[in-house]
Every structure is written in structure tokens, then in C-alpha cells.
């Protein structure tokens, strides 16, 4: 019945000019074609699509069949007729109006959830690339496609362990590899230097993307160091809040890849000082630490540790503590329960600031937070960095007068009071815990 209905619609439309097609014709064609697909009349439908007499009809109406074909392919993964449905998809992509196809494909990509997100992306990337290559305004189309793809890929869980990466249950790793192949032809079209090679022996997703940026005239050192200034000059463009967030997230991720993972770090100018890099990256660290996902938060601490490890002792000037991010980053770090998993970074930061800040208020803030971490370690989650011998080495920095007996007590009152408060806390806790602190001091001395 569905085949007869389709043939009837085809016969009526064959005698019409393209501009004479009515909305009713589109609806009837879609309904009959969809029923043919659902009922398995694939051979008859292929015959209609391949008939030269139906070329104009398929060009204008055929894109409506892409959705039913794709949904069938996603639902029938073991069917012997899959090759015929793939053939139909290829023919529709080849013959139909590319503008309508582009919107139709992007709508299909936005439909699924869960594991089907990666399945439909992997299924439609090749057709999507073919359609875009047929359009005149490729730049806009590529941007629209990448924006849609990003919104879907970002929903997939990130695998962490080696086993998770190998199994790739949700297909994120496969999608990343496929996106590289999807993007490469468009990058090649805009490369000014035809001798520039996009081949990357590492085949690492992040490395490939950074290579693409450099190839199209946006070397990452220029992007990463001009980001702040360029953002100010772009104020008149009135970026949407979500676009601003994506830009900040992207630049922070780029900084992490370069400075922590070392991707293309050899392209950085050698004259950049460690202090400048620390100041520069603190804003990116803040972006990471404002997130609650462990994977993102850990990247912020890794980037922070990377910057601090480059700084020589006594070289971090107190003026840096007037910069907003130098105050907010420690607060973000200490405020999250995840801190206990990455406490080495905070220890490094605390030692560095206690040695170099020359600001009694800041030092008091650090000492108070050290006290809070000791309390947390004793009451809830044990942490070796705030108990035992590790604590003694930290107390050496805390219970210390900067200028010995000649220290100005008024000028250093905040630090001294915080230190005495910490010592009082330890004495009280010592009585509760069978003189463990006293024994510790005896062992050390």
C-alpha cells in the first residue's frame, strides 16, 4: 500500500514544475516514503530515488527521508539490509538540496541522548562533510556544524582510566578521532601556505587541533597571550554569556594542554619569565577551580602546581597578592572538599606565600587555613600532609618570627595571632589525643 501511495505521488509531481510543488505534496511524499522504510520496501524506494525522471522531486523532497533512514540504521544494527539503507543515505546526500540537508542532519544529531549521541555523530559526520562541501558559504556552515557537534559531544562522559579509554563505552574517543577527519578538509582549503602539512605522527586529538589553529594563521602563542587584550577590544560585539564562558573554558584548556601536557610548548618564546607565566595562568586556574567536576578541578590544580614549581624561592613579590586571581584561587582551593586529593599543590602554594608575601594579613589567612586542614584531617579524612613529620616541617614556617627577636609585633600582629591560635589549637588537641603532638616535637628535636 505504501509503495502504491508513493508511486501515485511521484506520478502527479513528475508533470509539475519545481516551483509548483505544494506543501501538501511534501507531506504526502514524506509520509509514504517513511512507511516504505518502516515496512522494508527498500528496493522499490531505491528504484524511485535512482530514476532520472524523479531527479527534481528527490532534490526538493528527498531530504525528508534522511531522518527515517538514519533512525532505521540506529535501531537495526544487525539487519542484512543495512547496506541498502546506507546506499539510500548516500544517494539522498548526493541528490538532495544541500541547504535543507544541512539543517536536517544537524537536527538529527541533536535528537539522541546517552550512548546514541556518539552513534549518530559517527554515522552522520561523513554525510555532513559531503553536504557542507557542496555549499557556497562553507565558513558559516562549518561553524554551525561544529557548534552543534560540540554541544552534543560535551554531554558524553569523559573516560579517565586506561581501561575506560580502551572500552570507550560512550564513544567519546571515537568521536574525537572522527572530528579530526571531519575538520581536516576544511582546514586544508584555507591554508595559505600550501606546503604546510597537517600530518601529525602523534595523532593526538589536542595536538591535531593546535596544529589546525597554527595552519590557518592562529598560532597558539599569539592566541593565548593576546586573549585578555583582545577580549577588551571585542566588548562592542556584545558576546553572549555562554559564548564568553566557552571562550574562557577554551583558553584555559589550551593553557593546560601547553603548560601541563607540554603540547607544542617548544613554540613558546623563551624570554617569557616564570613569574609572568604564573600571573598569566592564574586566571585560567580560577576558571578550572570554579567547576565542581573532579576532572576539571584537578586540571586547575595541575596548572597551578606547574606555575608555582617554576618560581624560585623568595621571588614571588607581595604585589602579586593584590591581583584578584591570587586571592580567589587559594580561597577556591581551600573551600572544596576535593582539596584533600590534591593537597600537595596547596602545600606548595602555602610554603611559597609564607616565604615571600611580606604581608601579615595574607600570611594569617594561610595559617588559618592550615589550621582548618589539620582539624579536617584529625576529625574526618586523614591526610599525612597535616599530621606527623610532614606537619612539623610546615610548622617550622608557621611558628617563625620574620626578623627574630627584633620583629615588629604590631606590624606582624595578624600573622603572630594566627600562629598562636594554631599553637593553642594543637595543645588542646594534644590533650585529646594522648600527647601525640608532644611526642612528635620530641622526636624531631
N, C-alpha and C positions, 0 to 999 in steps of 0.2 A: 504493500500500500504506500509506504514512504517513497519507494523508488518511482511509482507512478505519479505521485504528487510532485516530486522533484522534476520529472520529465515534463509534466504539464506546465510548470512554472517556467522552465527553460524554453519550451516552445513558444510561450507567449512573449518572453523577453527577447528572443532572438530577432523578432521583427521590429523591435523598438530601438531608437537611437539612445545613446548613453544618457543624454540629458532628460529623456522621457521616462526613465526608471522612477517608480513611485516608492514611497516609504512602505507601502503595503507589499510590494514585490520583495523588498529586502527582508521583511519579516517572514514571509512565506518561504522564501529560499532558505533562510537560516533554520526555520523550524523543520522543513523537510530534510535538509542536509543533516541536521543533528539527529533526527530519527534514523536516517540511513546509517549513521555512525554507530548509534546505540544498538541497532538491530543487526549490525555486522554486514551490511551490504556494501562492503568496501570496494569490491571490484566494479560495481555499477557506478559508484561515486567517482572512482578514479577515471573511468571512461568519460564521464561528463566533464571532469576537470581538464583532461588531456585533449578533448575535442576542440580543434581550432575554431569552429563556429561559435564556441562559448567563451572565447578569449575575453571579450568586453564584459560579459556577465561576471566571469570569475574575477576580473580585475577590480570591479566595483563591489561585488557582493561576497567574494570568496573568503575575505578576511574574517567573516563571521563564523567560519567553520574551524578556524585555528583553535579557539577555546575548547570546543568539544573534542577535537583530535588530541590536544595536549592532555586533557583530563582523562581520556581513554588510556593514553600511554602511561600516565601515572598510576592508574588503577589496575592495569593488566600487564604486569611485568614479566609474565611467563607465557603469554599467548603467542602462538605460532604466526599470527598475522601482524605482529609488531612491525615487520619490515615494510608491509604495505602502508601502515599508518605513518611511518617515518617518510615513506615516499610521498604520501599525500601532503605532509607538513612541508617537505622540501618544495613541492610544486606550488603550494599556496604562497610560500615565501617568495618564490621566483615570479609568480604571475600577478599577485595582488597589489593594490595601491600601497606603496611603502609608508605613506603618512598614516593611513589607517592601521596598517600592520604594527607600526612602532607603538602607537598608543595601546593597541590591543595586546601586544606582547608584554608591555610594562604593567598593564592591569592584571594580566595573568600572573606575573611574577609577584605581585602584591597580595595575591589571594591566600596562599597556603600558610600554615603555621607548623611549628615543630620541625621534625626531620624532613618534611616535604619542602621546606624552604630551599634547602640545598639541592634537592632533587629537581625542582623546576628551574632553578638557576642553571644547573649543569645541562639541563635539557634545552634551554632556550638561548643560551649565550651565543651559540653559532648562528641560529636564525636571526637573532637580534643584530649581530655584527653584519650579516648579509644585508639586512634591511637598511641599516644606517649608511652603509657604503653606497646605496642607491639614491640617497637623499642629497640635495644640494647643500643645505645648511648642516653640515656634519658636526661642527663645533657645538652648536646648541643641542643637537640630538645626542651626542656623546655625553655632554654634561648632564642632560636629563636622565639618560640611561644609568650613568654612574651614580647619580644621586639616589635613584630608585634602588639600584643594586646594593648600595651602601646601607640604606635604611633596612634592608632585609638581612644582609649578611651580619650586621651588627647585633641582630637578635639571636644569633647562634652561640651556644656556649663555647667558651674557649678551652681547648684541651691543654693540660699542663704537663702531666707525666708522660714519659716515653711511651707507655702502653696506650694512654689516651690518644696520643698523636698518631700512633700506628693504627689503632682501630678507627679513629676519626668517625665516631658514631653519627654525629650531626653534619658531617661533610664540610666543616669549615676549611680544613686544609685543602680539600679538593677544590672548593670554591676559590680560594686564594690563587691556586695554580691556574685555574681556568680563567680567572680575571686578568692575569698577566697576558695570556694568549689573546684574550678578547681585546685588550688595550693596545697591544704591540703594533698592529697595522695602522692605527690612527696616529700613534706617536711617530711612526716612520714617515707618514705623509707630511708632517710639519717640521721635520728635522731640516734645518738649513744646510748643515754640513752633511752631504750625502755619504761622506766617508765614515761618519760616526756609526759605531757598531752598537747594537743593542744586545749582543750576545753576552751572557753572564754565566761564567763557569759555575758559580755557586748555586745558581737557580733558587736563591732565597727570595721570598716574596718581598720583604722590606728592601733588600738590596736592589731588586729589579725596579721597584717604584722610585727609589732615589736616583737610579740610573736614568729612568724616564724623565724625571724632572730636569736633570742636567742636560739631557739630549735635546729637550725642547726650549732650552735657553733659560732655565731657572736652576742654576747650581745651588745646592743646598746651603753652602756657607752664606751666599747672598740672601737667600730666603730667611735663614734662621737668625741672622744678625740684623736684618732690616725690618723684621716683623713688627717690633714695637713702634718704630718711627712711621712705617707705612700705615699702621693701624690708625695713627692720629691723623694722617693726611687723607684717610678714607672716611672720616666722620660724616662728610656731606653725603656719602652714598647711603647712609642710614641702614646698616646691616641689620637684619632681623636678629633677635636674641639667640635663636637656635643656630643661625649661621655664625655668630660671634663665638658661641660655645664650641661648635665644630672646628672653627679656626684655632681656638686656644688648645683644644684637645689634640689637633693635628700637629701643631707646632711643639707641644710638649712631648708627643710621641716621637717626633723627629729628633728632638734633643736627646731623648732616652736612647734611641737607636744609634745615634752618633757617639755620644759620650760614654754610655754604659756598654752597649754592644760593640762599639768600635767600628760600625759600618761606615766606610768611606771617610774615616777620621783623618786619613792622610791628606785629604783635600783642605783641611782647615789651615789658616795662616799660622805659622809657627810663632808669630810675635804676640799672639793673644795671651795675656797673663792669666795665671790660675785664679787670682782674685777677681778679675773681670768675668771669667767663666762662672765662678761661684755666684757672683751677683746676677749675672745674666740668667742662670738656670734656676735661681730661687723662685722666680715667678712660675716656671714650669713645674717645679716641685710642689708649689702651692696648688696648682691645678690638679695634680695627681692625688695629693693628700686630702682634698675636699671630697673625694669619692670614697665610698664605703666598701667597694669590691676589693677583696684581698689582693687580687692580681694587679689591679690598678694602683692601689695603695703601696704595694711593695715596689713598684717601679719608681714611685716618688722617693721612697727611702733609698733605693739603689742610686738614683740620680743625685740625691743629697750626699750620700756617702762618697760617691765618685768625686764630687766637687770639693768636699772637705779634705779628702785624702791627698789632694794636690797642694793644699795650703801648708806652708812651713809654720813651725811653732812661732808664736808671738807676731804673726804677720797680719792677723785679722784685726783691722782698726775698729775702734769703738764707733766711728762714724757710720759704719755699715749697719749698726743696730738701729739707726734712725730710718732705715729703709723698711717700708711696710712689710714686705715679704720675710725679712729677717726676724720679725716679731711674730707674724702669724704662723709661719712654718713650725717653730717649736711648739706653739700652742696647739696646732692641729695634731702634731705628732704625739704630744703627751695626752691629748684628750681622748684618743681612740684606744679601745681595748686591744686592737691588733698590734699595738706597740710592742707587746711582750715578745712577739715573734721576730721583731727586727730591732731589738734593744741595742745591739752593737752600734748602730748608726747614731742613736741618741746619746750613748755614752761618748762617742767621738765628738759629737756636737757640744755636749756639756763640757768636756775637757777643754775643747778649743775656746769656747766662750769664757770659761772661768779664767783661762790663762791670758786672754787678750782683750777682754771687753773694757776693762778700766771703768766700769760703770756699776756702782754699788747696787742700784735698783735691779738691773738686769741679772747680776750675779745672785741677788737674793731670790729672784724669780726662779732661776735654775736650781738653786739649793732647795727651795720649797718643793719643786717637782721631783728632785732626787728623793726627798723625804717621802713624798707620796708614793713613789715607786717602791721604796723599801717597805712601806706599810702594805702595799698591794701584794708584794712578794711574800710577806710574812703571814698575811691573812687569807689570801686566795690562791694565786698562782705562783708557785715557787720559781724564782729566777736567780741563777747563780751570780749574775752581774750585780745584784743588790744585797747579797749575803756573802758571808765567808771572806776569804782573802781578797776577792775582787772588790768587796766593799771597802776594805782597808785602803787600797790604792786610790779609791775615789775620795775617801775621807781626807786623805793627805792633801788633796786640792781644796776641799771644802773648809777644813779646820786650819786655816792658814791666814796669817796676817800679812798683807802685801808688803809692808815695809818693816816687819818685825816689831820691836818694841817702840819704834818711832811712828807707827801707823796712826794716822789721824782718825780717832774714834768717831768723831762727828761726821766726817766726810764718808766714812765707810760703815756708818751705823746700820744701814739696811742689810748689808752682807753679814755683818757681825751678829745682828739679832737673828737672822735666818739660820746662821751656823749654830748659835747657842740653842735655838729652838730645835734644830735637828739633833744636837747632842743630848738635850733634855729628853727628847723622844726615845733616843737609843737607850738611855739609862733606865727609863720607865719600862721599856720593852725587855731590857736585860733582866730585870727582876721577874718578869713574867715568864722568861724562857731559860731559867736555870743558869744565869750568868754566862750565856753563850758569847755575848759581846765582849765581856771582860776577858774571857779565855782567849778570844781572838786577838785582843790587844797584847796579851801576854805572849802569845805565840809569835806575833810579829816582832815584838821587842826582844 
